Each structure stands twice: as structure tokens, then as C-alpha cells.
Amino acid sequence: MTSFPLCRMLRPLALTALALSGTGQLAFAQTDYPSKPITIVVGYPPGGSTDLTGRVVATELGKSLGANVVVENIGGAGGAIGAQKVLNAAPDGYTLLVGANNEIAINRLVSSAVKYQWQDFTPIGLIASQPMVLVAAQKTGVKSTDEFIKLAKANPGRYSYGSSGVGTALHLAGEMVKEQSGLFMTHIPYRGVAPLANDLLGNNIEFGVFVLSSGLPHIRAGKVVALGTTEKKRSAVTPDIPALAEHPALKHIDISSWFALMGPGKLPEPVVAKLKKALADALQSPELRKKLEASGSAIAPLNVDMPRFLRDETAKYQKIVDFAKIRE
């Protein structure tokens, strides 16, 4: 009989035990989730609409999960730096992203520097959305969408509109207006909405596109004129402002700024299930609804098919990017 050293006989058993131990620890980590603080990354500085959404969601997720949930602001590259940090994180559910359409779906279409795509994330759920709003400076004398279209068509190339930057959702909304109405206008990119607002209020530019929550203070103060919002129907927050789609030349305008909870790729299903339930609970919180609706957002329906939603949104953005030849 051939004899084998005892260590060689025991080695396979030891490896099997180690593998089972690792599997058991992973399964335990998933069922015990969360057992430590969770970080929600927001890819912008504090104070903006994505930051507000992230902080409100963090509070409610913490209540639902029984965990400490903190927000980390990592600004830069239109949200892409923060998004990339989440993608580089361990897929354990302790580093998540509250992001907007810019960094999740649009950036890769307009910038060769962005290498990831939305499929690299684990989508957890849609949080909320809000329309953008096309506004006119006081000096234009324009009071309606119809007056805006007539003026711009009668003076091709004479007028400009501003946005918060090249390739942002605001830029794409402006280009969608141009594409559908056949207008020839110049896009002026700004480094954020604050300098855009300054130029509009100072009558240094004729038109601009804001996220509704950013534009409302100036609209309500009578400093700029709201021409129309960019979703198919009027916003419940501003029922007095028409939807651009109410005008025959713009009847296909339907674009919004939305916010979603995302995780790194390959999040374990038990962790995803817990996060989806926690988000659903958060979206039904009266406190969350009150804060987000006050900022101009509409709470997303529960159980949105996220892969389908993201595919449809990306296809919409790609069409606009191709029309405007936006590429950095």
C-alpha cells in the first residue's frame, strides 16, 4: 500500500474548511448587515439639490436600517469623482451613492475621461425627480413660451441661453428645446448656477435653464420670467408655470433632473434587498416627502424598474448629445 504524508491528506480538508468558513462569514456579514456606519457619497459640494436629497435620504435610511448613515461630499468633474469612489469601494453595502442623472448616465456620453457607465453600478432605487425650468431675463420682455420661440426664430443666432456647464442635464434640456423647435441659439456654459443667475439677473444673458429648486427663488422674486418647465406635465410645486410641452412646437419635451440610490457593482442580493426595503420605507416618510417636495422634487413611485429606466434615460440623452455634438 502506498502511504501519503498526513499533511498531504489533511490539506484538501483544510482548504475546504477554509472555503466554507469564508462563505459562512460572507453569508453572516450579509444577514447581519448593517453592522457598522454607512457612507453615502454625494458628488457635489454641500448645498445643492443632490446634497439636500442625499442628506434627507441618509437620515431616513438610518432610521429604517437602525444604523448611522453619514454623507460625504466629494465634488469635481460633474459628480464623476464621487461616483468613481463608490464604484471602487468594496461591494458590501457600506459605501453608496446618492447621485443625479449627470454623473450616473450623462457624463460618459459627453466626456472621454469618464470610463464607467450606469451598468457598472448596482441600482437600488429612484428617489425623486424635479423638472428644469427655462427662464428669460427681464430685458428680453418675453413673457411666454410662444413669445420666446417667435423672438428666437426671427433672430437666428442673436440670442444665448446659459446652463451650469457643458454636458449637464441643464445643457441637454436647452439643446432639446433647440432641436424640437428648430431654434438657432448659442449655449453659454457657466461654472454652476450661481454665476448663471448673476448674469441673468444682471441682464447679461437673455435666457437660461435652472433646476426648478434653484430657479424658484428668482422666479418668485420677479427677477426672471419662467417660460416653462421641462417635464411632460406641469409640476405640482408650480402649477402656475406651464410645461414647455404645452406648446405645439415643444410637445415632445420631457426631461427632468432625477436622483437615485446606487451601490458598487456586484452588491450581494441580501444587502440589495435590505437597502431596497429601507429606501421604500424612507420614501413613505412624511418628513422626507415634506422636505423634498418643498425643494421642488416629486417623490418617485415605488418599485421603479431601474435597469429599464436607466436604459431609456440614457437613450434619450444620447439622442440630444448626438444632435448638439457635445463631446469633451
C-alpha atoms as a printed R data frame, in Angstrom:
    type eleno elety resid chain resno       x      y       z
1   ATOM     1    CA   MET     A     1   0.000  0.000   0.000
2   ATOM     2    CA   THR     A     2   1.318  3.429  -0.899
3   ATOM     3    CA   SER     A     3   1.475  5.767   2.042
4   ATOM     4    CA   PHE     A     4   0.968  9.546   1.908
5   ATOM     5    CA   PRO     A     5   2.189 12.072   4.437
6   ATOM     6    CA   LEU     A     6  -0.550 13.067   6.852
7   ATOM     7    CA   CYS     A     7  -0.177 16.732   5.909
8   ATOM     8    CA   ARG     A     8  -0.970 15.930   2.267
9   ATOM     9    CA   MET     A     9  -4.052 14.001   3.320
10  ATOM    10    CA   LEU     A    10  -5.305 16.821   5.538
11  ATOM    11    CA   ARG     A    11  -4.564 19.675   3.128
12  ATOM    12    CA   PRO     A    12  -7.729 19.290   0.971
13  ATOM    13    CA   LEU     A    13  -9.839 19.089   4.128
14  ATOM    14    CA   ALA     A    14  -8.215 22.235   5.464
15  ATOM    15    CA   LEU     A    15  -8.814 24.129   2.216
16  ATOM    16    CA   THR     A    16 -12.443 23.003   2.153
17  ATOM    17    CA   ALA     A    17 -12.918 24.096   5.745
18  ATOM    18    CA   LEU     A    18 -11.333 27.460   4.961
19  ATOM    19    CA   ALA     A    19 -13.586 27.970   1.947
20  ATOM    20    CA   LEU     A    20 -16.670 27.041   3.946
21  ATOM    21    CA   SER     A    21 -15.554 29.345   6.733
22  ATOM    22    CA   GLY     A    22 -15.158 32.241   4.266
23  ATOM    23    CA   THR     A    23 -18.558 31.533   2.742
24  ATOM    24    CA   GLY     A    24 -20.104 31.389   6.155
25  ATOM    25    CA   GLN     A    25 -18.533 34.673   7.168
26  ATOM    26    CA   LEU     A    26 -19.767 36.343   3.963
27  ATOM    27    CA   ALA     A    27 -23.285 34.990   4.473
28  ATOM    28    CA   PHE     A    28 -23.215 36.140   8.099
29  ATOM    29    CA   ALA     A    29 -21.999 39.596   7.037
30  ATOM    30    CA   GLN     A    30 -24.878 39.852   4.601
31  ATOM    31    CA   THR     A    31 -27.556 38.730   7.062
32  ATOM    32    CA   ASP     A    32 -26.051 40.905   9.824
33  ATOM    33    CA   TYR     A    33 -25.991 43.986   7.542
34  ATOM    34    CA   PRO     A    34 -25.593 46.717   8.582
35  ATOM    35    CA   SER     A    35 -23.218 46.217  11.491
36  ATOM    36    CA   LYS     A    36 -21.243 49.472  11.084
37  ATOM    37    CA   PRO     A    37 -21.810 53.012   9.759
38  ATOM    38    CA   ILE     A    38 -22.817 53.502   6.121
39  ATOM    39    CA   THR     A    39 -21.383 56.303   3.986
40  ATOM    40    CA   ILE     A    40 -23.473 57.964   1.297
41  ATOM    41    CA   VAL     A    41 -21.280 59.754  -1.227
42  ATOM    42    CA   VAL     A    42 -22.620 62.901  -2.913
43  ATOM    43    CA   GLY     A    43 -20.525 64.015  -5.866
44  ATOM    44    CA   TYR     A    44 -21.052 67.741  -5.288
45  ATOM    45    CA   PRO     A    45 -20.274 70.347  -2.613
46  ATOM    46    CA   PRO     A    46 -22.810 70.900   0.177
47  ATOM    47    CA   GLY     A    47 -25.885 72.995  -0.510
48  ATOM    48    CA   GLY     A    48 -27.108 71.789  -3.902
49  ATOM    49    CA   SER     A    49 -30.163 69.732  -4.770
50  ATOM    50    CA   THR     A    50 -28.251 66.422  -4.837
51  ATOM    51    CA   ASP     A    51 -26.694 67.178  -1.456
52  ATOM    52    CA   LEU     A    52 -30.090 68.042   0.036
53  ATOM    53    CA   THR     A    53 -31.569 64.824  -1.337
54  ATOM    54    CA   GLY     A    54 -28.637 62.767  -0.049
55  ATOM    55    CA   ARG     A    55 -28.895 64.180   3.476
56  ATOM    56    CA   VAL     A    56 -32.636 63.695   3.743
57  ATOM    57    CA   VAL     A    57 -32.352 60.128   2.448
58  ATOM    58    CA   ALA     A    58 -29.419 59.391   4.780
59  ATOM    59    CA   THR     A    59 -31.491 60.371   7.806
60  ATOM    60    CA   GLU     A    60 -34.435 58.174   6.849
61  ATOM    61    CA   LEU     A    61 -32.297 55.208   5.760
62  ATOM    62    CA   GLY     A    62 -30.562 55.356   9.129
63  ATOM    63    CA   LYS     A    63 -33.898 55.097  10.900
64  ATOM    64    CA   SER     A    64 -35.054 52.182   8.770
65  ATOM    65    CA   LEU     A    65 -31.779 50.242   8.942
66  ATOM    66    CA   GLY     A    66 -31.007 51.057  12.559
67  ATOM    67    CA   ALA     A    67 -27.575 52.308  11.532
68  ATOM    68    CA   ASN     A    68 -25.560 55.502  11.443
69  ATOM    69    CA   VAL     A    69 -25.639 56.855   7.863
70  ATOM    70    CA   VAL     A    70 -23.312 59.755   7.053
71  ATOM    71    CA   VAL     A    71 -22.916 61.890   3.935
72  ATOM    72    CA   GLU     A    72 -19.522 62.503   2.341
73  ATOM    73    CA   ASN     A    73 -19.291 65.287  -0.244
74  ATOM    74    CA   ILE     A    74 -16.711 64.648  -2.975
75  ATOM    75    CA   GLY     A    75 -17.072 67.349  -5.608
76  ATOM    76    CA   GLY     A    76 -15.483 67.531  -9.020
77  ATOM    77    CA   ALA     A    77 -15.898 66.502 -12.651
78  ATOM    78    CA   GLY     A    78 -19.669 66.911 -12.608
79  ATOM    79    CA   GLY     A    79 -20.101 64.318  -9.889
80  ATOM    80    CA   ALA     A    80 -17.904 61.722 -11.602
81  ATOM    81    CA   ILE     A    81 -15.164 61.703  -8.926
82  ATOM    82    CA   GLY     A    82 -17.642 60.799  -6.193
83  ATOM    83    CA   ALA     A    83 -19.314 58.221  -8.406
84  ATOM    84    CA   GLN     A    84 -15.977 56.596  -9.195
85  ATOM    85    CA   LYS     A    85 -15.141 56.351  -5.492
86  ATOM    86    CA   VAL     A    86 -18.317 54.348  -4.938
87  ATOM    87    CA   LEU     A    87 -17.505 52.071  -7.857
88  ATOM    88    CA   ASN     A    88 -14.041 51.459  -6.357
89  ATOM    89    CA   ALA     A    89 -15.475 50.633  -2.923
90  ATOM    90    CA   ALA     A    90 -15.936 47.108  -1.576
91  ATOM    91    CA   PRO     A    91 -19.324 45.686  -2.667
92  ATOM    92    CA   ASP     A    92 -20.559 45.287   0.897
93  ATOM    93    CA   GLY     A    93 -23.231 47.998   1.144
94  ATOM    94    CA   TYR     A    94 -21.246 50.361   3.356
95  ATOM    95    CA   THR     A    95 -20.414 52.863   0.600
96  ATOM    96    CA   LEU     A    96 -23.342 54.082  -1.514
97  ATOM    97    CA   LEU     A    97 -24.072 56.920  -3.921
98  ATOM    98    CA   VAL     A    98 -26.948 59.365  -3.983
99  ATOM    99    CA   GLY     A    99 -26.419 60.649  -7.484
100 ATOM   100    CA   ALA     A   100 -28.154 62.566 -10.229
101 ATOM   101    CA   ASN     A   101 -28.507 61.843 -13.923
102 ATOM   102    CA   ASN     A   102 -25.337 63.821 -14.689
103 ATOM   103    CA   GLU     A   103 -22.860 61.500 -13.020
104 ATOM   104    CA   ILE     A   104 -24.843 58.284 -13.391
105 ATOM   105    CA   ALA     A   105 -25.848 58.444 -17.052
106 ATOM   106    CA   ILE     A   106 -24.814 61.618 -18.893
107 ATOM   107    CA   ASN     A   107 -21.121 62.182 -18.119
108 ATOM   108    CA   ARG     A   108 -19.887 59.144 -20.041
109 ATOM   109    CA   LEU     A   109 -21.777 60.266 -23.148
110 ATOM   110    CA   VAL     A   110 -20.039 63.643 -23.258
111 ATOM   111    CA   SER     A   111 -16.605 63.042 -21.740
112 ATOM   112    CA   SER     A   112 -13.974 60.554 -22.835
113 ATOM   113    CA   ALA     A   113 -12.373 60.897 -19.396
114 ATOM   114    CA   VAL     A   114 -15.309 59.079 -17.768
115 ATOM   115    CA   LYS     A   115 -14.781 55.352 -18.200
116 ATOM   116    CA   TYR     A   116 -17.684 53.917 -16.218
117 ATOM   117    CA   GLN     A   117 -21.314 53.508 -17.284
118 ATOM   118    CA   TRP     A   118 -24.507 53.061 -15.325
119 ATOM   119    CA   GLN     A   119 -24.345 49.276 -15.766
120 ATOM   120    CA   ASP     A   120 -21.242 49.264 -13.539
121 ATOM   121    CA   PHE     A   121 -23.387 50.237 -10.533
122 ATOM   122    CA   THR     A   122 -25.916 48.197  -8.601
123 ATOM   123    CA   PRO     A   123 -29.133 50.262  -8.927
124 ATOM   124    CA   ILE     A   124 -31.082 50.295  -5.664
125 ATOM   125    CA   GLY     A   125 -33.884 52.715  -6.429
126 ATOM   126    CA   LEU     A   126 -35.122 56.026  -7.755
127 ATOM   127    CA   ILE     A   127 -35.611 58.669  -5.074
128 ATOM   128    CA   ALA     A   128 -37.178 61.729  -6.659
129 ATOM   129    CA   SER     A   129 -37.156 63.985  -9.687
130 ATOM   130    CA   GLN     A   130 -37.798 67.577 -10.498
131 ATOM   131    CA   PRO     A   131 -38.169 69.451 -13.751
132 ATOM   132    CA   MET     A   132 -35.858 72.078 -15.048
133 ATOM   133    CA   VAL     A   133 -37.245 75.462 -15.996
134 ATOM   134    CA   LEU     A   134 -36.494 77.738 -18.957
135 ATOM   135    CA   VAL     A   135 -36.343 81.377 -17.871
136 ATOM   136    CA   ALA     A   136 -35.957 84.743 -19.560
137 ATOM   137    CA   ALA     A   137 -34.098 87.802 -18.311
138 ATOM   138    CA   GLN     A   138 -36.213 90.876 -17.699
139 ATOM   139    CA   LYS     A   139 -34.563 92.824 -20.534
140 ATOM   140    CA   THR     A   140 -35.958 90.470 -23.196
141 ATOM   141    CA   GLY     A   141 -39.545 91.476 -22.486
142 ATOM   142    CA   VAL     A   142 -40.513 87.841 -23.165
143 ATOM   143    CA   LYS     A   143 -43.394 86.588 -21.020
144 ATOM   144    CA   SER     A   144 -44.343 83.239 -22.589
145 ATOM   145    CA   THR     A   145 -43.012 80.230 -24.481
146 ATOM   146    CA   ASP     A   146 -44.717 81.436 -27.638
147 ATOM   147    CA   GLU     A   147 -43.051 84.854 -27.421
148 ATOM   148    CA   PHE     A   148 -39.695 83.171 -26.793
149 ATOM   149    CA   ILE     A   149 -39.958 80.955 -29.882
150 ATOM   150    CA   LYS     A   150 -41.120 83.806 -32.126
151 ATOM   151    CA   LEU     A   151 -38.311 86.099 -30.954
152 ATOM   152    CA   ALA     A   152 -35.574 83.476 -31.322
153 ATOM   153    CA   LYS     A   153 -36.802 82.338 -34.740
154 ATOM   154    CA   ALA     A   154 -36.932 85.908 -36.021
155 ATOM   155    CA   ASN     A   155 -33.339 86.496 -34.906
156 ATOM   156    CA   PRO     A   156 -31.345 83.291 -35.515
157 ATOM   157    CA   GLY     A   157 -28.024 83.269 -33.679
158 ATOM   158    CA   ARG     A   158 -28.643 86.549 -31.880
159 ATOM   159    CA   TYR     A   159 -29.674 85.158 -28.508
160 ATOM   160    CA   SER     A   160 -27.938 82.933 -25.975
161 ATOM   161    CA   TYR     A   161 -29.024 80.666 -23.175
162 ATOM   162    CA   GLY     A   162 -26.940 79.628 -20.199
163 ATOM   163    CA   SER     A   163 -26.607 76.419 -18.212
164 ATOM   164    CA   SER     A   164 -24.494 75.168 -15.319
165 ATOM   165    CA   GLY     A   165 -21.935 73.614 -17.666
166 ATOM   166    CA   VAL     A   166 -21.258 71.593 -20.797
167 ATOM   167    CA   GLY     A   167 -22.948 68.204 -20.772
168 ATOM   168    CA   THR     A   168 -25.096 68.843 -17.705
169 ATOM   169    CA   ALA     A   169 -28.786 67.995 -17.624
170 ATOM   170    CA   LEU     A   170 -29.488 71.731 -17.909
171 ATOM   171    CA   HIS     A   171 -27.434 71.925 -21.097
172 ATOM   172    CA   LEU     A   172 -29.217 68.895 -22.547
173 ATOM   173    CA   ALA     A   173 -32.604 70.411 -21.713
174 ATOM   174    CA   GLY     A   174 -31.670 73.585 -23.583
175 ATOM   175    CA   GLU     A   175 -30.474 71.598 -26.587
176 ATOM   176    CA   MET     A   176 -33.696 69.579 -26.560
177 ATOM   177    CA   VAL     A   177 -35.631 72.851 -26.822
178 ATOM   178    CA   LYS     A   178 -33.452 73.913 -29.768
179 ATOM   179    CA   GLU     A   179 -33.758 70.543 -31.509
180 ATOM   180    CA   GLN     A   180 -37.540 70.337 -31.256
181 ATOM   181    CA   SER     A   181 -38.312 73.961 -32.103
182 ATOM   182    CA   GLY     A   182 -35.637 74.418 -34.776
183 ATOM   183    CA   LEU     A   183 -34.090 77.397 -32.990
184 ATOM   184    CA   PHE     A   184 -30.551 78.623 -33.543
185 ATOM   185    CA   MET     A   185 -29.183 79.873 -30.209
186 ATOM   186    CA   THR     A   186 -25.748 79.896 -28.610
187 ATOM   187    CA   HIS     A   187 -25.115 77.908 -25.453
188 ATOM   188    CA   ILE     A   188 -23.090 79.663 -22.738
189 ATOM   189    CA   PRO     A   189 -21.730 77.255 -20.116
190 ATOM   190    CA   TYR     A   190 -21.220 78.563 -16.572
191 ATOM   191    CA   ARG     A   191 -19.353 77.060 -13.651
192 ATOM   192    CA   GLY     A   192 -22.529 76.337 -11.708
193 ATOM   193    CA   VAL     A   193 -25.908 78.009 -11.316
194 ATOM   194    CA   ALA     A   194 -24.751 80.932  -9.125
195 ATOM   195    CA   PRO     A   195 -22.798 82.761 -11.875
196 ATOM   196    CA   LEU     A   196 -25.584 81.948 -14.349
197 ATOM   197    CA   ALA     A   197 -28.110 83.534 -12.001
198 ATOM   198    CA   ASN     A   198 -25.914 86.600 -11.586
199 ATOM   199    CA   ASP     A   199 -25.746 87.165 -15.338
200 ATOM   200    CA   LEU     A   200 -29.463 86.608 -15.839
201 ATOM   201    CA   LEU     A   201 -30.360 88.977 -13.017
202 ATOM   202    CA   GLY     A   202 -27.860 91.495 -14.401
203 ATOM   203    CA   ASN     A   203 -29.353 91.171 -17.906
204 ATOM   204    CA   ASN     A   204 -26.005 89.998 -19.310
205 ATOM   205    CA   ILE     A   205 -27.574 86.950 -20.956
206 ATOM   206    CA   GLU     A   206 -31.074 86.575 -22.356
207 ATOM   207    CA   PHE     A   207 -32.204 83.064 -21.358
208 ATOM   208    CA   GLY     A   208 -31.191 80.268 -19.011
209 ATOM   209    CA   VAL     A   209 -32.098 76.842 -17.718
210 ATOM   210    CA   PHE     A   210 -32.276 76.095 -13.990
211 ATOM   211    CA   VAL     A   211 -33.245 73.100 -11.946
212 ATOM   212    CA   LEU     A   212 -36.641 74.154 -10.605
213 ATOM   213    CA   SER     A   213 -35.472 74.373  -6.979
214 ATOM   214    CA   SER     A   214 -32.596 76.697  -7.974
215 ATOM   215    CA   GLY     A   215 -34.752 78.883 -10.189
216 ATOM   216    CA   LEU     A   216 -37.761 79.278  -7.913
217 ATOM   217    CA   PRO     A   217 -36.341 81.970  -5.594
218 ATOM   218    CA   HIS     A   218 -35.536 84.213  -8.586
219 ATOM   219    CA   ILE     A   219 -38.877 83.446 -10.263
220 ATOM   220    CA   ARG     A   220 -40.898 84.176  -7.119
221 ATOM   221    CA   ALA     A   221 -38.930 87.386  -6.555
222 ATOM   222    CA   GLY     A   222 -39.871 88.516 -10.077
223 ATOM   223    CA   LYS     A   223 -36.225 88.790 -11.135
224 ATOM   224    CA   VAL     A   224 -36.551 86.354 -14.050
225 ATOM   225    CA   VAL     A   225 -39.568 85.158 -16.035
226 ATOM   226    CA   ALA     A   226 -40.448 81.456 -16.014
227 ATOM   227    CA   LEU     A   227 -41.337 80.354 -19.551
228 ATOM   228    CA   GLY     A   228 -41.959 76.661 -18.909
229 ATOM   229    CA   THR     A   229 -40.892 73.528 -17.094
230 ATOM   230    CA   THR     A   230 -39.305 70.597 -18.873
231 ATOM   231    CA   GLU     A   231 -41.379 67.597 -17.785
232 ATOM   232    CA   LYS     A   232 -44.362 66.410 -19.815
233 ATOM   233    CA   LYS     A   233 -46.832 67.774 -17.281
234 ATOM   234    CA   ARG     A   234 -46.806 70.788 -15.000
235 ATOM   235    CA   SER     A   235 -45.065 70.395 -11.674
236 ATOM   236    CA   ALA     A   236 -47.341 70.065  -8.650
237 ATOM   237    CA   VAL     A   237 -44.978 72.506  -6.913
238 ATOM   238    CA   THR     A   238 -45.548 75.212  -9.566
239 ATOM   239    CA   PRO     A   239 -48.923 74.548 -11.208
240 ATOM   240    CA   ASP     A   240 -48.965 78.160 -12.415
241 ATOM   241    CA   ILE     A   241 -45.904 77.598 -14.634
242 ATOM   242    CA   PRO     A   242 -46.840 75.851 -17.912
243 ATOM   243    CA   ALA     A   243 -44.971 72.823 -19.155
244 ATOM   244    CA   LEU     A   244 -42.969 73.592 -22.288
245 ATOM   245    CA   ALA     A   245 -44.694 70.574 -23.878
246 ATOM   246    CA   GLU     A   246 -47.964 72.504 -23.863
247 ATOM   247    CA   HIS     A   247 -46.629 74.477 -26.845
248 ATOM   248    CA   PRO     A   248 -47.145 72.650 -30.181
249 ATOM   249    CA   ALA     A   249 -43.524 73.200 -31.214
250 ATOM   250    CA   LEU     A   250 -42.253 71.612 -27.998
251 ATOM   251    CA   LYS     A   251 -44.805 68.851 -27.440
252 ATOM   252    CA   HIS     A   252 -42.133 66.156 -27.067
253 ATOM   253    CA   ILE     A   253 -40.125 67.948 -24.371
254 ATOM   254    CA   ASP     A   254 -39.834 65.632 -21.383
255 ATOM   255    CA   ILE     A   255 -36.610 65.735 -19.402
256 ATOM   256    CA   SER     A   256 -36.002 66.056 -15.677
257 ATOM   257    CA   SER     A   257 -33.280 66.082 -13.081
258 ATOM   258    CA   TRP     A   258 -33.559 62.902 -11.026
259 ATOM   259    CA   PHE     A   259 -31.832 61.366  -8.038
260 ATOM   260    CA   ALA     A   260 -31.144 57.696  -7.359
261 ATOM   261    CA   LEU     A   261 -29.552 55.474  -4.730
262 ATOM   262    CA   MET     A   262 -26.793 53.340  -6.249
263 ATOM   263    CA   GLY     A   263 -24.186 50.922  -4.949
264 ATOM   264    CA   PRO     A   264 -20.972 49.456  -6.292
265 ATOM   265    CA   GLY     A   265 -21.308 46.677  -8.826
266 ATOM   266    CA   LYS     A   266 -21.997 43.133  -7.616
267 ATOM   267    CA   LEU     A   267 -23.646 44.049  -4.315
268 ATOM   268    CA   PRO     A   268 -24.867 40.818  -2.669
269 ATOM   269    CA   GLU     A   269 -28.583 40.263  -3.167
270 ATOM   270    CA   PRO     A   270 -29.410 40.103   0.582
271 ATOM   271    CA   VAL     A   271 -27.819 43.536   1.026
272 ATOM   272    CA   VAL     A   272 -29.628 44.927  -2.036
273 ATOM   273    CA   ALA     A   273 -32.943 43.597  -0.706
274 ATOM   274    CA   LYS     A   274 -32.417 45.302   2.670
275 ATOM   275    CA   LEU     A   275 -31.483 48.586   1.011
276 ATOM   276    CA   LYS     A   276 -34.471 48.481  -1.341
277 ATOM   277    CA   LYS     A   277 -36.832 47.928   1.576
278 ATOM   278    CA   ALA     A   278 -35.175 50.687   3.595
279 ATOM   279    CA   LEU     A   279 -35.460 53.103   0.648
280 ATOM   280    CA   ALA     A   280 -39.129 52.193   0.129
281 ATOM   281    CA   ASP     A   281 -39.753 52.911   3.820
282 ATOM   282    CA   ALA     A   282 -37.850 56.206   3.527
283 ATOM   283    CA   LEU     A   283 -39.883 57.351   0.523
284 ATOM   284    CA   GLN     A   284 -43.065 56.930   2.545
285 ATOM   285    CA   SER     A   285 -41.747 59.048   5.409
286 ATOM   286    CA   PRO     A   286 -43.821 62.244   5.821
287 ATOM   287    CA   GLU     A   287 -40.677 64.109   6.884
288 ATOM   288    CA   LEU     A   288 -38.763 63.108   3.752
289 ATOM   289    CA   ARG     A   289 -41.686 63.912   1.486
290 ATOM   290    CA   LYS     A   290 -42.168 67.306   3.108
291 ATOM   291    CA   LYS     A   291 -38.516 68.308   2.719
292 ATOM   292    CA   LEU     A   292 -38.053 67.078  -0.850
293 ATOM   293    CA   GLU     A   293 -41.381 68.407  -2.111
294 ATOM   294    CA   ALA     A   294 -40.588 71.799  -0.562
295 ATOM   295    CA   SER     A   295 -37.401 71.834  -2.645
296 ATOM   296    CA   GLY     A   296 -39.335 71.236  -5.872
297 ATOM   297    CA   SER     A   297 -38.933 67.460  -6.120
298 ATOM   298    CA   ALA     A   298 -41.624 64.873  -6.723
299 ATOM   299    CA   ILE     A   299 -41.141 61.594  -4.849
300 ATOM   300    CA   ALA     A   300 -40.522 58.669  -7.200
301 ATOM   301    CA   PRO     A   301 -43.063 55.837  -7.438
302 ATOM   302    CA   LEU     A   302 -42.141 52.695  -5.553
303 ATOM   303    CA   ASN     A   303 -40.705 49.712  -7.419
304 ATOM   304    CA   VAL     A   304 -39.392 51.559 -10.477
305 ATOM   305    CA   ASP     A   305 -37.714 49.112 -12.868
306 ATOM   306    CA   MET     A   306 -34.301 50.741 -12.564
307 ATOM   307    CA   PRO     A   307 -32.442 48.978 -15.407
308 ATOM   308    CA   ARG     A   308 -35.238 49.829 -17.825
309 ATOM   309    CA   PHE     A   309 -35.483 53.392 -16.511
310 ATOM   310    CA   LEU     A   310 -31.732 53.934 -16.878
311 ATOM   311    CA   ARG     A   311 -31.661 52.424 -20.381
312 ATOM   312    CA   ASP     A   312 -34.489 54.703 -21.520
313 ATOM   313    CA   GLU     A   313 -32.943 57.801 -19.967
314 ATOM   314    CA   THR     A   314 -29.529 57.105 -21.466
315 ATOM   315    CA   ALA     A   315 -31.050 56.626 -24.921
316 ATOM   316    CA   LYS     A   316 -32.822 59.982 -24.561
317 ATOM   317    CA   TYR     A   317 -29.593 61.730 -23.570
318 ATOM   318    CA   GLN     A   318 -27.634 60.071 -26.374
319 ATOM   319    CA   LYS     A   319 -30.035 61.494 -28.939
320 ATOM   320    CA   ILE     A   320 -29.573 65.026 -27.591
321 ATOM   321    CA   VAL     A   321 -25.791 64.643 -27.333
322 ATOM   322    CA   ASP     A   322 -25.634 63.490 -30.957
323 ATOM   323    CA   PHE     A   323 -27.815 66.382 -32.138
324 ATOM   324    CA   ALA     A   324 -25.755 69.018 -30.317
325 ATOM   325    CA   LYS     A   325 -22.417 67.273 -30.977
326 ATOM   326    CA   ILE     A   326 -21.464 67.575 -27.329
327 ATOM   327    CA   ARG     A   327 -18.121 65.962 -26.581
328 ATOM   328    CA   GLU     A   328 -15.301 66.929 -24.262
